[in-house]
Structures are given as C-alpha cells and as structure tokens.
Amino acid sequence: MIKINLIKKMEEKRMKKFMSTLSLVFAIVMVMTSIVVPASASTTTSEETVKIVFYKPDNWGDNISIHLWNAKSYDTSWPGVKMEKSSKGIYTYQNKNLTSCNFVITDGNNQTSDLYCNGYVGVKDNKVFAKSDNTIDIYFKKPSNWSSNIRCYYYTDDYGVVSFMDWPGVAMKNNHSDDDYYLYVTGYKNLKVIFTDGNNQYPSSGESGISVSASQELIFEKNKYTVTNHKYMDFYTPSSSANVNKDFHIYVTFTESSHNNVYFKDENDNVINPTSEVTTRKNGKYFTDYTVKFSKEGSYKLTPCYIYHSGEVQVRDNILNVNVFSENYYGGSYLISDTDVNLGDTFTIKQYVPAKMHYYYYDSEGNELTPVSYDYKYESTGTYAYITFRTTKLGLNQKFTCKASHAYAPYGRMDVNQEIAINVWKNI
C-alpha cells in the first residue's frame, strides 16, 4: 500500500496541474482565435533557387549554352546564354531570382532533350537529378567474412539511373580500425548505395542500392543497416522514468570523438555529474554510456553540458525529461521491448495509468502514433497499459513523447514529460 499511495500522490499532483493548465489553454485559444495574423513574406533558400550543373559528355565541344523558357523575364532566344565552366567537363548556370524553368543545353552541334529544373539540379546523360550542398555520411562495419578492400558504389535514380563511377566504385577510408570504414559524399540530394569487397556485395546483385539523402547518415553494421538524420551529437535515454538513488543511464553519440567533462544541469542550474561513463565505438561513431543518480523524487528537465576548450557548451536542443520515483519500480513509462527494432516489427511501452487517464504517443514531427494494441493489466503496484506500436521508418534514437487526457476532458491532451527512444534497423 505504501508504494501505491506514493504513486497516487505524485499522479494526483500532476492531475491538478493538468486540469489547471487545461483551463489556461482553453482561455488562450479563445484569445488567439480573435487575432488576425498577417501573412509573412516568403523567403527562398539557396537550394530552392535555380542552379543547374551540367556534366558534359566526352564527345561534346566546350562552347556550352543553356536556353530557358517558362523562366519569367529570363526567357532566352536560341541558343541561350553561356554556362560557366566550373571544372573540367562541368558547367554551371545559376539564377537566384528563379525557382524553376524549362531548359535545353547545347554546344551548337549537340543538345539535350527538353528538360525541367526545380531548384538545384544536375544534368548527366540527358537526365536531371536533384543536388544538394549538404553531405551524406556513409559508415560501414566490415563483416568478418569480407576482405579489407571495401568499396562504395553510388548512383542517383531521381528521373532515371545516373552513375558517376565505374563498378566497383570508390574505396572507403579506414576509420583507425580494422573493421570500420567511412565515406562522405557531397553534391547529391538522393543516392542509392551498394557496398562490395570484390567478392561479396550488399545489397545483392540485381537489387537496388540503399536509399539515403543529403544531411543523413547510412550506417551498415553486422549485415543490418539504418538511415538516420545527421547530428553531430545526440543525447537520449531508453526511458524517462528513474528511481531515487538508483543508476539511471543517459546515452550520447558523437561524430568525431568522446568529449570530456560531460555533465547535466536541471532547470534550476543544479549540476548532476555522472557517477561513471563507458565509451566504445558503435555504429561508426563514439558511443558513451553515462550513469547518473538522483537524490530526490520529482520531474527533471536536464540540459546536457560539456567543456569545449575553456568554455561550457549547453546542448539546449537536446533537453532530457526524467521522472524520478521514490520506490523501486517505474511509475511513468518505459520500453519493455529491445531498444534495437527491425523495420516493420513492433515495440511495446509499459505505461503506469492513474484512474480515468489515457495516454497518447507522438513522433518527433508531432504525428500521433496509432497503437497496434492497447491492453490494460492490473498488477500489485497499480494499473498499467501495455501499448504496442509498429515501426515505420529507419533511424537511430527515434524519440516518442507522451501526452495524456482525462475522462472528464478527453480533448485536452497534456504533455506529461515522458519520452521513449528506439533504434530502427533493416535486416536485424
């Protein structure tokens, strides 16, 4: 009964705060509906403005022009305007006042088909493909039966296959390890990637390459892979629930190397130092497992911090929400499935459920997840919901936040500062 009363006490406090905040939200909504917000002026980014990069065929001359139409006041007369030679065999046309146009490229004797440009594109073999100035990071952990001659073959297929290399592709760089290799590719918005050592290949012959886009990372490890958005560093926890004076784990991945002097600050700027840390190489990066302990119960908002040169850096886009309970069980939510999940498989969250409460989970874009099942179980410490979801996309450290509603206010959902993180792979 002591355990149950402690949990009920904490949840009753949350419920009072929830109902009070809900009333405030309704009042704000009524005010906001009476405010007319003026339309803001649209802005155009560099990748939305017209930039055309032409890869000249070997049998073309060097007098390259581009003819435009459907280009507003920039329509040209044949054969158009000269393209700027940026390097051997590569020519560029850029117009920051356009976002799209139709075009033909010619050397006076040869010409492309009628083509269309929307933003930043490349043209090769009479095909258009999307380009980007952002990098695609490719990491490969060599299987034990592969040789050290690791190569990466990549191509685009936005509007038909366009290749920039002969098979078997370019050599990957060794990352100070016998098994870890990497390659950074810039200039393409979307790629298809194939790995080979000359004898082995992934994906297999006849299959399409693995899809990856600019600002993403492709990570291959032990015959499984994932594609995730690039982050220089990422702090996350497998659960948002902890117990007083018990070990709680906070994980961090760094692109280059582990940082020293990592610590955490709560919302009152109190410092929480790790009691231990273990750093290993994982998924082509440095992975550190930090252990911390909390001296009292409550809800914490932790800001990760570290020392860079002589100054403190606060990672404010990576706030960690932790609910600390005094008893030796989780009163909030935690993952009961494996942290690593195969694409298309399910994972299950165990959620403590006070009376008349219902819980909803959302992805990082704010989309509500649809449960595969939502089952209640009555246990000695209270009522719990076992909520099962199915994975729909690849990515590391996919974070899902939780909101709750009360039976008396089912349409008012309140953030309860609970978060779950999983890694989704292909071919586990």
C-alpha positions as CSV (number, residue, x, y, z in Angstrom):
1,M,0.0,0.0,0.0
2,I,2.9,2.4,0.7
3,K,4.1,2.1,-2.9
4,I,0.7,2.6,-4.4
5,N,0.0,5.6,-2.2
6,L,3.3,7.2,-3.2
7,I,2.5,6.8,-6.9
8,K,-1.1,8.1,-6.4
9,K,0.2,11.1,-4.5
10,M,2.5,12.0,-7.4
11,E,-0.1,11.4,-10.0
12,E,-2.7,13.5,-8.1
13,K,-0.3,16.4,-8.1
14,R,0.2,16.0,-11.9
15,M,-3.6,15.8,-12.4
16,K,-4.2,19.0,-10.5
17,K,-1.6,20.8,-12.6
18,F,-3.0,19.2,-15.8
19,M,-6.6,20.5,-15.1
20,S,-5.3,23.9,-14.2
21,T,-3.2,24.2,-17.3
22,L,-6.0,22.9,-19.4
23,S,-8.3,25.7,-18.3
24,L,-5.5,28.2,-19.2
25,V,-5.0,26.6,-22.6
26,F,-8.7,27.0,-23.4
27,A,-8.6,30.7,-22.4
28,I,-5.5,31.3,-24.7
29,V,-7.2,29.5,-27.6
30,M,-10.3,31.8,-27.3
31,V,-8.0,34.9,-27.3
32,M,-5.9,33.6,-30.2
33,T,-8.9,33.0,-32.5
34,S,-9.7,36.7,-32.3
35,I,-6.2,37.7,-33.5
36,V,-5.6,38.2,-37.2
37,V,-2.0,37.3,-38.2
38,P,-0.6,39.0,-41.3
39,A,0.9,36.8,-44.0
40,S,4.7,36.8,-43.8
41,A,6.8,37.4,-46.9
42,S,8.2,34.2,-48.4
43,T,11.9,33.5,-48.5
44,T,13.8,31.4,-50.9
45,T,16.7,29.2,-49.8
46,S,19.8,28.5,-52.0
47,E,18.6,25.0,-52.8
48,E,15.2,26.3,-54.0
49,T,16.7,28.8,-56.5
50,V,17.7,27.6,-59.9
51,K,21.1,26.2,-60.1
52,I,21.9,23.8,-63.0
53,V,25.2,21.8,-63.1
54,F,25.9,20.1,-66.4
55,Y,28.2,17.2,-66.8
56,K,29.4,17.4,-70.4
57,P,29.6,14.2,-72.5
58,D,33.1,13.5,-73.8
59,N,32.0,13.9,-77.5
60,W,30.6,17.5,-76.9
61,G,32.5,20.7,-77.5
62,D,33.4,23.3,-74.9
63,N,31.1,26.1,-76.1
64,I,28.2,25.3,-73.8
65,S,25.0,27.4,-73.7
66,I,21.6,27.0,-71.9
67,H,18.3,28.0,-73.4
68,L,15.5,28.9,-71.0
69,W,11.7,29.2,-71.2
70,N,8.9,29.4,-68.7
71,A,11.5,31.5,-66.8
72,K,9.6,34.7,-66.4
73,S,11.7,37.7,-67.7
74,Y,14.7,35.4,-68.1
75,D,13.5,33.5,-71.2
76,T,16.2,33.4,-73.8
77,S,16.5,33.2,-77.6
78,W,18.2,30.2,-79.1
79,P,20.9,29.1,-78.3
80,G,20.6,30.9,-74.9
81,V,23.2,32.2,-72.6
82,K,26.7,30.8,-71.9
83,M,27.2,28.4,-69.0
84,E,30.1,29.0,-66.7
85,K,32.8,26.4,-66.7
86,S,33.4,25.4,-63.1
87,S,35.9,22.5,-63.6
88,K,36.9,20.1,-66.3
89,G,33.8,18.8,-68.1
90,I,31.4,20.6,-65.6
91,Y,29.4,23.7,-66.4
92,T,27.0,25.8,-64.2
93,Y,24.1,28.2,-64.6
94,Q,22.6,29.9,-61.6
95,N,19.8,32.4,-61.2
96,K,18.8,33.4,-57.7
97,N,15.6,35.1,-59.0
98,L,14.1,31.9,-60.3
99,T,12.8,28.7,-58.6
100,S,12.0,26.7,-61.7
101,C,12.2,26.7,-65.5
102,N,12.4,24.6,-68.6
103,F,15.7,24.4,-70.5
104,V,17.9,22.8,-73.2
105,I,21.6,22.7,-73.1
106,T,23.7,22.8,-76.3
107,D,27.2,23.1,-77.7
108,G,26.0,24.2,-81.1
109,N,26.0,20.7,-82.6
110,N,24.6,18.6,-79.8
111,Q,21.7,19.3,-77.4
112,T,19.8,17.7,-74.6
113,S,16.1,16.9,-74.6
114,D,13.7,19.5,-73.3
115,L,14.3,19.3,-69.5
116,Y,12.8,20.8,-66.4
117,C,14.6,22.3,-63.4
118,N,13.1,22.8,-59.9
119,G,15.7,24.3,-57.6
120,Y,19.2,22.8,-57.5
121,V,19.8,20.1,-60.1
122,G,22.4,18.2,-62.0
123,V,22.2,17.1,-65.6
124,K,24.1,14.0,-66.9
125,D,23.4,11.5,-69.7
126,N,20.3,13.6,-70.7
127,K,18.8,13.0,-67.2
128,V,18.0,15.5,-64.4
129,F,18.7,14.7,-60.7
130,A,18.4,16.7,-57.5
131,K,21.6,18.1,-56.0
132,S,22.5,19.4,-52.5
133,D,25.4,21.2,-50.8
134,N,24.8,19.1,-47.7
135,T,26.8,16.0,-47.0
136,I,25.8,12.3,-47.0
137,D,27.8,10.3,-44.4
138,I,28.3,6.6,-45.1
139,Y,29.6,4.2,-42.4
140,F,30.4,0.5,-43.0
141,K,31.4,-2.0,-40.4
142,K,33.0,-4.9,-42.2
143,P,31.5,-8.4,-41.8
144,S,34.1,-11.0,-40.6
145,N,34.0,-12.8,-44.0
146,W,34.7,-9.7,-46.1
147,S,38.1,-8.6,-47.2
148,S,39.6,-5.1,-46.3
149,N,39.1,-3.9,-49.9
150,I,35.9,-2.1,-49.1
151,R,34.4,-0.1,-51.9
152,C,31.2,2.0,-52.2
153,Y,29.3,2.3,-55.5
154,Y,26.6,5.0,-55.5
155,Y,24.2,6.4,-58.1
156,T,21.0,8.5,-58.4
157,D,17.7,7.5,-59.8
158,D,15.5,10.6,-59.3
159,Y,14.4,10.6,-63.0
160,G,16.3,7.6,-64.3
161,V,19.6,6.0,-63.2
162,V,22.6,8.3,-63.3
163,S,26.0,6.9,-62.4
164,F,29.3,8.8,-61.7
165,M,31.7,5.9,-61.5
166,D,32.6,2.5,-62.8
167,W,31.9,-0.6,-60.8
168,P,33.0,-1.5,-58.1
169,G,33.0,2.2,-57.0
170,V,35.3,4.2,-54.8
171,A,37.5,3.0,-52.0
172,M,36.1,3.7,-48.5
173,K,38.5,5.1,-45.9
174,N,39.5,3.1,-42.8
175,N,38.5,4.7,-39.6
176,H,41.5,3.8,-37.4
177,S,40.1,0.3,-37.0
178,D,40.3,-3.0,-38.9
179,D,36.6,-3.1,-39.4
180,D,35.2,0.4,-39.6
181,Y,35.1,2.4,-42.9
182,Y,33.5,5.7,-43.9
183,L,32.9,7.9,-46.9
184,Y,31.5,11.5,-47.0
185,V,29.7,12.4,-50.2
186,T,28.6,16.0,-51.2
187,G,26.7,17.2,-54.2
188,Y,23.7,14.9,-54.3
189,K,20.2,15.2,-52.7
190,N,19.4,11.5,-53.0
191,L,21.7,8.5,-53.5
192,K,21.5,4.7,-53.9
193,V,24.4,2.9,-52.2
194,I,25.9,-0.6,-52.7
195,F,28.9,-2.0,-50.7
196,T,31.3,-4.6,-52.1
197,D,34.8,-6.0,-51.5
198,G,35.0,-7.5,-55.0
199,N,33.6,-10.9,-53.9
200,N,30.8,-10.0,-51.5
201,Q,28.1,-7.4,-52.1
202,Y,25.3,-5.7,-50.2
203,P,22.6,-5.3,-51.3
204,S,22.9,-8.4,-53.5
205,S,23.4,-8.3,-57.3
206,G,20.2,-7.3,-59.1
207,E,18.8,-5.4,-56.1
208,S,18.5,-1.6,-55.8
209,G,21.0,0.2,-53.6
210,I,20.2,1.5,-50.2
211,S,18.4,4.9,-50.3
212,V,20.0,7.8,-48.4
213,S,19.5,11.6,-48.7
214,A,21.5,14.7,-48.0
215,S,22.0,15.5,-44.3
216,Q,21.5,11.9,-43.5
217,E,23.8,9.0,-42.4
218,L,23.8,5.5,-43.7
219,I,25.1,3.1,-41.1
220,F,25.8,-0.6,-42.0
221,E,26.8,-3.0,-39.2
222,K,26.7,-6.8,-38.9
223,N,24.6,-7.2,-42.1
224,K,21.9,-4.8,-40.9
225,Y,21.6,-1.1,-41.7
226,T,19.8,2.0,-40.8
227,V,19.4,5.6,-42.3
228,T,19.2,8.4,-39.8
229,N,19.3,12.2,-39.8
230,H,22.8,13.5,-39.2
231,K,23.5,15.0,-35.8
232,Y,27.0,16.0,-34.5
233,M,25.9,14.8,-31.1
234,D,22.8,13.2,-29.7
235,F,21.8,12.6,-26.1
236,Y,19.0,10.2,-25.3
237,T,17.6,7.8,-22.7
238,P,15.9,4.4,-23.0
239,S,13.3,5.5,-20.5
240,S,12.0,8.7,-18.9
241,S,11.5,7.1,-15.5
242,A,14.1,6.7,-12.8
243,N,14.3,5.8,-9.1
244,V,15.9,7.7,-6.3
245,N,19.5,6.7,-5.6
246,K,19.4,4.1,-8.4
247,D,21.5,4.1,-11.5
248,F,20.0,5.9,-14.5
249,H,21.6,5.7,-17.9
250,I,22.0,8.5,-20.4
251,Y,23.5,7.7,-23.8
252,V,25.3,10.1,-26.1
253,T,26.8,9.6,-29.6
254,F,29.4,11.9,-31.0
255,T,30.5,12.1,-34.6
256,E,34.2,12.6,-34.0
257,S,35.3,11.7,-30.5
258,S,34.0,11.4,-27.0
259,H,34.0,14.7,-25.1
260,N,35.5,15.0,-21.6
261,N,33.7,16.7,-18.7
262,V,30.2,15.9,-19.7
263,Y,27.6,16.8,-17.0
264,F,24.0,17.8,-16.7
265,K,22.1,20.7,-15.3
266,D,18.5,20.7,-14.1
267,E,16.1,23.6,-14.6
268,N,17.5,25.4,-11.5
269,D,21.1,25.1,-12.8
270,N,22.0,22.4,-10.3
271,V,24.8,20.3,-11.6
272,I,24.3,16.5,-11.9
273,N,27.6,14.8,-12.5
274,P,27.9,11.3,-14.0
275,T,29.0,8.6,-11.5
276,S,30.5,6.6,-14.3
277,E,31.0,6.5,-18.0
278,V,31.9,3.9,-20.6
279,T,32.9,4.9,-24.2
280,T,33.0,2.5,-27.1
281,R,32.9,2.7,-30.9
282,K,29.4,2.0,-32.2
283,N,27.6,2.5,-35.5
284,G,30.6,4.3,-36.9
285,K,30.6,6.8,-34.0
286,Y,31.8,7.2,-30.5
287,F,29.1,6.0,-28.0
288,T,29.2,6.8,-24.3
289,D,27.0,5.4,-21.6
290,Y,26.8,7.8,-18.7
291,T,25.4,6.7,-15.3
292,V,23.7,9.3,-13.0
293,K,21.8,9.2,-9.8
294,F,19.0,11.4,-8.4
295,S,18.8,12.2,-4.7
296,K,15.1,13.0,-4.6
297,E,11.9,12.3,-6.5
298,G,10.3,14.8,-8.9
299,S,10.3,15.8,-12.6
300,Y,13.6,16.9,-14.0
301,K,14.5,18.7,-17.2
302,L,18.1,18.0,-17.8
303,T,20.3,20.1,-20.1
304,P,23.5,18.2,-21.3
305,C,26.7,20.2,-21.0
306,Y,30.3,19.7,-21.8
307,I,33.5,21.7,-21.7
308,Y,34.9,22.8,-25.1
309,H,38.3,24.4,-24.8
310,S,37.8,26.6,-21.8
311,G,34.0,27.3,-22.0
312,E,30.8,25.5,-21.2
313,V,28.6,24.3,-24.1
314,Q,24.9,23.7,-23.3
315,V,23.1,21.4,-25.7
316,R,19.7,23.1,-25.4
317,D,18.2,21.3,-28.4
318,N,18.5,18.0,-26.6
319,I,16.7,18.6,-23.2
320,L,16.1,15.3,-21.4
321,N,12.8,14.8,-19.4
322,V,13.1,12.4,-16.4
323,N,10.5,11.5,-13.8
324,V,12.1,10.2,-10.6
325,F,10.1,8.0,-8.3
326,S,11.0,7.0,-4.7
327,E,10.0,3.4,-5.0
328,N,11.8,0.6,-6.8
329,Y,9.6,0.4,-9.8
330,Y,8.6,2.7,-12.7
331,G,5.6,4.8,-12.1
332,G,5.8,6.5,-15.5
333,S,6.6,4.8,-18.8
334,Y,9.5,2.6,-20.1
335,L,10.3,0.4,-23.0
336,I,9.9,-3.3,-22.4
337,S,11.0,-4.4,-25.9
338,D,14.6,-4.4,-27.2
339,T,15.9,-0.9,-28.0
340,D,17.0,-2.1,-31.4
341,V,13.9,-3.0,-33.5
342,N,13.6,-4.2,-37.1
343,L,11.7,-2.1,-39.6
344,G,8.1,-3.2,-39.7
345,D,8.3,-5.0,-36.3
346,T,6.6,-3.9,-33.1
347,F,7.8,-2.4,-29.8
348,T,5.9,-2.2,-26.5
349,I,5.7,0.6,-23.9
350,K,4.6,-0.1,-20.3
351,Q,2.7,2.9,-19.0
352,Y,1.5,3.5,-15.5
353,V,-2.2,4.5,-15.7
354,P,-3.9,6.5,-12.9
355,A,-7.7,6.3,-12.8
356,K,-9.5,7.8,-15.8
357,M,-6.3,8.7,-17.7
358,H,-5.5,7.8,-21.3
359,Y,-2.1,8.1,-22.9
360,Y,-1.0,9.0,-26.5
361,Y,2.4,8.9,-28.1
362,Y,3.9,11.2,-30.8
363,D,6.9,11.1,-33.0
364,S,9.5,13.9,-33.3
365,E,7.4,15.6,-36.1
366,G,4.3,15.7,-33.8
367,N,2.5,12.9,-35.6
368,E,0.3,10.8,-33.3
369,L,1.2,7.1,-33.4
370,T,-1.5,4.5,-33.9
371,P,-1.3,1.6,-31.5
372,V,-1.3,-2.0,-32.8
373,S,-2.8,-2.9,-29.4
374,Y,-3.6,-1.1,-26.1
375,D,-4.0,-3.6,-23.2
376,Y,-4.6,-2.9,-19.5
377,K,-3.1,-5.1,-16.8
378,Y,-3.8,-4.9,-13.1
379,E,-0.7,-5.5,-11.0
380,S,0.2,-5.3,-7.4
381,T,1.5,-1.7,-7.7
382,G,-1.3,-0.4,-9.8
383,T,-2.8,-0.4,-13.3
384,Y,-0.6,-0.4,-16.3
385,A,-1.2,-0.1,-20.0
386,Y,0.9,-2.2,-22.4
387,I,0.9,-0.1,-25.6
388,T,2.3,-1.7,-28.8
389,F,3.3,0.2,-31.9
390,R,4.8,-0.8,-35.3
391,T,7.9,0.8,-36.7
392,T,7.5,2.6,-40.0
393,K,10.9,4.2,-40.8
394,L,14.6,3.7,-40.3
395,G,16.7,5.8,-37.9
396,L,18.7,5.8,-34.7
397,N,17.4,7.4,-31.5
398,Q,13.9,7.8,-32.7
399,K,12.1,9.7,-29.8
400,F,8.5,9.4,-28.9
401,T,6.9,11.8,-26.5
402,C,3.7,11.2,-24.4
403,K,0.6,13.2,-23.7
404,A,-2.4,12.3,-21.5
405,S,-6.1,13.2,-21.3
406,H,-8.6,12.7,-18.5
407,A,-12.0,11.1,-19.0
408,Y,-13.6,14.4,-17.9
409,A,-11.6,16.3,-20.6
410,P,-10.9,13.8,-23.4
411,Y,-10.0,16.5,-26.0
412,G,-7.5,18.3,-23.8
413,R,-4.1,16.5,-24.1
414,M,-1.3,17.5,-21.8
415,D,2.4,16.8,-22.1
416,V,3.5,14.6,-19.2
417,N,7.3,14.9,-19.9
418,Q,7.8,11.2,-20.8
419,E,10.0,10.1,-23.6
420,I,11.0,6.8,-25.2
421,A,13.9,6.2,-27.7
422,I,14.4,3.3,-30.1
423,N,16.8,2.4,-33.0
424,V,15.1,1.0,-36.1
425,W,17.2,-1.1,-38.5
426,K,16.7,-3.1,-41.6
427,N,17.5,-6.9,-41.6
428,I,18.3,-7.4,-37.9
